[in-house]
Each structure stands twice: as structure tokens, then as C-alpha cells.
Amino acid sequence: MSKAVNNVSLTKIAITLVIAAIAIRLFTLGFFPLMDTTEARYGEMARIMAETGNWITPMFDYNVPFWGKPPLFTWMSATGITLFGLNEFAVRIPHLLAGGLVLFIVALLAYSITPSHSRSERKQEAWLAAGILATTATFIVVTGAVMTDTALTLGITLSMAAFWLNYKNKSALWGHLFFIGLTIGMLAKGPLSLVLIGMSLFIWALFNKTWMSMFRSLPWKTGIPLFLATSLPWYIIAEDSSPGFLNYFIVGEHIKRFLVSGWQGDLYGTAHKEIKGTIWLFAIASALPWTPLFIYQWVKSIQTTKRTKGETRTQQDEDTVELNYTSFLWAWLLAPLLLFTFSGNILSSYVMPCLPAFALLMVVYQRNNPLSTKVYKIGLITPILILIVAILLRTEMASKQSEKGLMQTWSAQAQNKELVYIDKRPFSAQFYSRGVAVERKIKLEVAVQDITKDTYFVIRKSNETELLITSLPQCNVVDRAKKRVLVFCNANY
């Protein structure tokens, strides 16, 4: 009786975690502006795609092709703009939906692993896997943000879950969904997805010595044509539309970016320079608040495996099946971390593809070493923190990382007047000005001499800037933000 009550209690907590994470993330989608640089950059690319109707090649700027990533993330946000207009909710909601699909796949896999268990126990494990994943720090932040990582995680999660369900159940549907997952990964981030999936399966097969059974389980004869038919056409059309794309994308983005720390060949920004091995620190932080609990359960599981001698043959067979599945999850978890260990050009979001396996492993450990249901309430920390941060970002904090406030002032007064950013134009300025803002590498006092019509200028805020503006009688300050000043200059002064 107490076990049944405990199961119900844990299921309720897990459902609460899922609902809280999704509801708060949904509520905050349009609550704060797009932030420079990553989210604003990708949001602007989606805006240009929706405006121009060019759904083949994402554009870094008008007539400047973006070769750094495949188009799936841009397609997602551009579709949101087409459906809901140009706003933060529109560009973010497709990524939250993709995150929801990841949660569904993870829950389905957790539900399917132990068919011998009762339906209520399987439902509990499904909800718990989804609840843990939804409330990991990186997942709740990145899901719903305009980035490439959620779509990549969707592709990898679908392929890995489909592989296992096909491997165990010999399902033609799951076998072909494995290749659909490869396609999603290829259109989300390119060959990197194939490397991560292939590396995971290689590690698992090496550990379990299941090379032939793994190879034979997949429907290669129909799966490979399906994969090529759904992924290859865009790459061919993209190279034809923008020659040079494949060389930059394959060699630059997939070799030099990860092997050359501080790679200088990036056409679209500054390469990220981290100490090699930093990905492991990112992993520890990304899985919070669950990391300490995971480590504790992992240590307990090692101790438990030492007490298996003398078990019945049936119990040993069941343990072998679970060990097989557990090693599969560990291979899935470790593959991205091992790959990025040797890269200095990384972001914390690169841990995203590991997190579904992390959540599923925690469910396995909870099954074998049940902890108090109260422990899992710590997952509520991340949704609450997300809400607090979103409220702060809606205030003056946002003006440090977004030009939305200045652009709102400009759009209310502009009446088709030009908008010029002196020295550097942030991506959020281009997004919120709907592409009107331009960048000029020139001093303000020189720029005002060349204008032929009334013009708005945006210049970096400083004491020198304030003195300069007061020395220009034709110019006056219209608005100030944390970093920049909006100035109106009269051409007929």
C-alpha cells in the first residue's frame, strides 16, 4: 500500500515539474526581448527569410548568405513569424514545440523500457524522465530560445530512441524513424549530428560486443534512401544557389571550428575560446539542480552491482537487459562530452544532446534505488528562477543586451527617417527596426555633415559622447539606454 501511495506521489510531483516548466517557459516566450548576440542574430535571419521569401539560403544580412548552419532553425522561426507576426513569441514558439517533442520521445522511451512492470509504474517513469529533463538548467533555458540546439537535440533524441525501440522490438516504424531523426539532425546542424549518433552507438556496441546485431537491426536498404531523399536535396540546392557553401560548412564549421581554438575563419562572428575539457564543467552546470542527485545515485548503483552474486537465473537475465539499456544511455550521454573535450570552441548549450540520456539514467537509478519523493521537488527551482530572470529582463536589465527600447522610441517618431548606427549595429537593432538600421564606420561629427535628410543616429554612450552631442547644434538626444544613445539630427539646420 505504501509503495502504491509513494508511486502516486512521485507521479504527481513529476507531472507538476513538466507542467511548471512548460507553462512558465510558454508564459515567458514574449516576456522579454531578443538578446544580442545569438538569439537576436538568428531571429533577424528568420525575419529576413520571412520578408524575402527566400526559404533556401538563410541570410546573415540582406544579400549576405549565411553558411554557418543548415536552415532548420531559420525555417522554424520564419514559420512562426508567418503565423503570428514579427514578435518574440513568434520566433521562439517553434523551438519550444520542438522541446516538447523531445520530452514526449523521452517519456515514451521510459514508458516502453519495462513492459513487465505495471502501467502505473511505467507512467511514473515516463513522467519522471520528462520532469527531470524539462527542469535541467540548460534544457529549460535553451528550449524556447532562438538557437540551433533544440532542433539538433530533437533529431538525436528521435534517432537514439528509435534505434533502441527498433533494436528490442524489431519495429519497421521505429527503424525508419531512426533515419528521420538523422535527417532532422542534418538539417539542424549538419554532419555533426551523424557523428554524435554514430559515436554513441559505436561506444555502446564496443562495450556490449553487439556489432552484428546492431547493424542488422536497422532497415538500411530502405532507410538510407529515405535519409538521402529527405536531407540531401537542400544541400545540393544550397550549394547551387550559393557556391562555396559546402566547403565552408564542412571544412570550416565541422573541422576547424572544433579543432582550432579561437578559430579565425568564422565569417559571422567571434569564435569561442575555452580551455579544452571545459565541456565537462558545462555539463555539470547544465544538469543542475539534478547533478548532485545523479552523482549520488550513480555511486549507489555501482555498490549495488557488487551484490548480484547468488541471484536466480531469471533475475540475472533481467539485470543483463537493464545493464544493456543503461550502457546505451551512458554511451548517449558521454559521446558529445568526449567529442567536445578536444574542442576549445564551444558553448554551454553543446551539452543539450546529452540531457535526455541524463534524465533517463536518473529514472533507471530511481527504479533500482528509490529515494524519497520529496527529493524530486528540487526540480521546481529552475522554473521559478526562469520566471524571476524573465521579470528582470523585462526591466532595464534588457537594455544592456537588446536595442528594443531604443527601436521602439525610434519607430514611434521616425516617419521613414533614416537610422544609422555609428561603428557597430547589434542584431537586435536590425530585427526591431525591421531591417532599416544600417551600420557606418564613421564618427558622428563627420556623419552629420553628409546627411541630406533628417536622420536618427545611435552611438555608444559615454561622457565624451554627451559632450560631442552638445557641440552639434543640429542634433539632440531623443532617448538613452544602458549602452547607447539615440540622437536626432536635422538636415536643414
Residue pairs with C-beta under 8 A, 6 or more apart in sequence:
4 120
6 370
6 373
7 120
7 121
7 124
8 120
9 373
10 124
10 128
10 373
10 376
11 120
11 123
11 124
11 127
11 128
13 131
13 373
13 376
13 377
13 379
14 124
14 127
14 128
14 130
14 131
14 132
14 376
15 127
15 131
16 131
16 380
17 130
17 131
17 132
17 134
17 135
17 376
17 379
17 380
17 383
18 103
18 127
18 130
18 131
18 134
20 135
20 380
20 383
21 131
21 134
21 135
21 140
21 379
21 382
21 383
22 96
22 100
22 103
22 134
23 383
24 383
24 384
24 386
24 387
25 96
25 99
25 140
25 143
25 144
25 383
25 386
26 96
26 144
27 387
28 144
28 386
28 387
28 390
29 88
29 89
29 92
29 93
29 96
29 144
30 87
30 88
30 89
30 92
31 88
31 390
31 391
31 393
31 394
32 88
32 390
32 393
32 394
32 398
33 88
33 393
33 398
33 402
33 404
33 428
33 432
34 40
34 43
34 88
34 91
34 146
34 402
34 404
34 427
34 428
34 431
34 432
35 393
35 398
35 401
35 402
35 428
36 401
36 402
36 403
36 426
36 427
36 428
37 269
37 426
37 427
38 146
38 147
39 145
39 146
39 147
40 402
40 426
40 427
40 428
40 431
41 60
41 268
41 269
41 427
42 73
42 74
42 77
42 146
42 147
42 148
43 77
43 88
43 91
43 146
43 427
43 431
44 427
44 428
44 430
44 431
45 58
45 59
45 60
45 66
45 74
45 77
46 73
46 74
46 76
46 77
46 78
46 80
46 81
46 91
46 146
47 78
47 81
47 86
47 91
47 431
47 434
47 435
48 54
48 58
48 59
48 61
48 62
48 435
49 55
49 58
49 59
49 74
49 75
49 78
50 78
50 81
50 82
50 86
51 434
51 435
52 59
52 62
55 71
55 75
55 78
56 71
56 234
56 237
56 238
56 241
57 65
57 66
57 71
57 238
57 241
57 242
57 245
58 65
58 66
58 69
58 71
58 74
59 65
59 66
60 66
60 267
60 268
61 430
62 435
65 241
65 242
65 245
66 268
67 242
67 244
67 245
67 248
67 249
67 252
67 253
67 267
68 248
68 249
68 253
68 266
68 267
68 268
69 148
69 189
69 190
69 253
70 186
70 187
70 188
70 189
70 190
70 234
70 235
71 187
71 234
71 238
72 148
72 151
72 184
72 187
72 188
73 95
73 146
73 147
73 148
73 151
73 188
76 94
76 95
76 98
76 151
77 90
77 91
77 92
77 94
77 95
77 146
79 94
80 89
80 90
80 91
80 92
80 93
80 94
81 90
81 91
83 90
84 90
84 93
86 434
91 146
92 144
92 145
92 146
93 144
95 143
95 144
95 145
95 146
95 147
95 150
95 151
96 143
96 144
98 143
98 150
98 151
98 154
99 139
99 142
99 143
99 144
99 150
99 153
99 154
101 154
102 133
102 143
102 150
102 153
102 154
102 157
102 356
103 130
103 133
103 134
104 130
105 154
105 157
105 158
105 161
105 356
106 129
106 130
106 133
106 157
106 161
106 356
106 359
106 360
107 126
107 127
107 129
107 130
108 126
108 161
109 129
109 161
109 164
109 165
109 360
110 122
110 125
110 126
110 128
110 129
110 130
110 360
110 363
111 122
111 123
111 125
111 126
112 122
112 165
113 125
113 325
114 121
114 122
114 125
114 367
115 122
117 125
125 363
125 366
125 367
128 362
128 363
128 366
128 376
129 359
129 360
129 362
129 363
130 359
131 376
131 379
132 290
132 358
132 359
132 362
132 363
132 376
132 379
133 139
133 355
133 356
133 358
133 359
134 140
134 379
135 289
135 290
135 379
135 380
135 381
135 382
135 383
136 286
136 287
136 288
136 290
136 355
136 358
136 359
136 382
137 285
137 286
137 287
137 288
137 289
137 382
138 285
138 286
138 287
138 348
138 349
138 351
138 352
138 355
139 286
139 352
139 355
140 382
140 383
140 386
141 386
142 149
142 150
142 349
142 352
143 150
144 150
147 349
148 188
148 189
149 349
149 350
149 352
149 353
150 352
151 184
151 187
151 188
151 189
152 185
152 188
152 189
152 192
152 193
152 352
152 353
153 352
153 353
153 355
153 356
154 181
154 184
154 188
155 181
155 182
155 183
155 184
155 185
155 186
155 187
155 188
155 193
156 181
156 185
156 193
156 196
156 197
156 353
156 356
157 181
157 353
157 356
158 177
158 178
158 180
158 181
158 184
159 177
159 178
159 179
159 181
159 182
159 185
159 197
160 181
160 197
160 200
160 332
160 356
160 357
162 174
162 175
162 177
162 178
162 180
162 181
163 174
163 178
163 201
163 217
163 218
164 325
164 328
165 171
165 174
166 174
166 175
166 177
166 178
166 217
166 218
167 213
167 214
167 217
170 217
172 219
175 217
175 218
175 219
175 223
176 219
176 222
176 223
176 226
178 218
178 223
179 223
179 224
179 226
179 227
180 226
180 227
180 230
181 197
182 193
182 194
182 197
182 227
182 231
183 226
183 227
183 230
183 231
184 193
185 192
185 193
185 194
185 196
185 197
186 193
186 194
186 227
186 231
187 231
187 234
190 249
190 250
190 253
190 254
191 250
191 254
192 254
195 339
196 335
196 336
196 339
196 353
199 335
199 338
199 339
200 331
200 332
200 335
201 214
201 331
203 331
203 334
203 335
204 210
204 214
204 327
204 328
204 331
204 332
205 211
205 214
207 327
207 331
208 324
208 327
235 246
238 245
238 246
239 245
239 246
248 267
252 263
252 265
252 266
256 263
256 265
257 263
257 266
257 271
257 343
257 345
258 339
258 340
258 342
258 343
258 345
258 346
259 342
259 343
260 271
260 345
261 271
261 273
261 274
261 276
261 343
261 344
261 345
262 271
262 273
262 344
262 345
263 271
263 345
264 271
271 345
272 344
272 345
272 346
272 347
273 344
273 345
274 344
274 345
274 346
275 344
276 341
276 342
276 343
276 344
277 341
278 344
278 346
279 336
279 337
279 340
279 341
279 343
279 346
279 350
279 351
280 337
280 341
282 346
282 347
282 348
282 350
282 351
283 337
283 351
283 354
284 291
285 291
285 348
286 348
286 351
286 352
286 354
286 355
287 294
287 351
287 355
287 358
288 382
289 378
289 379
289 381
289 382
290 358
290 362
290 378
290 379
293 362
293 371
293 375
293 378
294 358
294 361
294 362
294 365
297 362
297 365
297 366
297 369
297 371
298 361
298 365
300 365
300 369
301 365
301 368
301 369
304 368
304 369
308 316
308 319
311 319
322 364
322 368
325 364
326 361
326 364
329 357
329 360
329 361
329 364
330 357
330 361
332 354
332 356
332 357
333 354
333 357
333 358
333 361
334 354
336 350
336 351
336 353
336 354
337 351
337 354
340 346
340 350
396 482
398 404
398 405
399 405
399 406
399 481
399 482
399 483
400 481
400 482
400 483
401 428
402 426
402 428
402 432
403 426
403 428
403 429
403 432
403 458
403 481
403 484
404 428
404 432
405 479
405 481
406 429
406 458
406 479
406 481
406 484
406 486
407 428
407 429
407 432
407 433
407 437
408 432
409 478
409 479
409 486
410 419
410 433
410 456
410 478
410 479
410 486
411 432
411 433
413 478
413 488
414 436
414 456
417 453
417 454
417 455
417 456
418 436
418 438
418 451
418 453
418 454
418 455
418 456
419 433
419 436
419 437
419 438
419 455
419 456
419 458
420 437
420 438
420 439
420 440
420 447
420 455
420 456
420 457
420 458
421 429
421 437
421 438
421 439
421 440
421 457
421 458
421 459
422 440
422 442
422 443
422 444
422 447
422 457
422 458
422 459
422 460
423 439
423 440
423 441
423 459
423 460
424 439
425 437
425 438
425 439
425 458
429 437
429 458
430 437
437 458
440 447
444 457
444 459
444 465
444 468
444 469
444 472
444 475
444 487
445 468
445 471
445 472
447 457
448 455
448 457
448 472
448 474
448 475
448 489
451 489
451 491
452 491
453 491
454 488
454 489
454 490
454 491
454 492
455 488
455 489
455 491
456 478
456 486
456 487
456 488
456 489
457 475
457 486
457 487
457 488
457 489
458 484
458 485
458 486
458 487
459 465
459 484
459 485
459 487
460 483
460 484
460 485
461 480
461 481
461 482
461 483
461 484
461 485
465 485
466 485
469 475
469 476
469 477
469 485
469 487
472 489
473 493
474 489
474 490
474 491
474 493
475 487
475 488
475 489
475 490
476 487
476 488
477 485
477 486
477 487
478 486
478 487
478 488
479 485
479 486
480 486
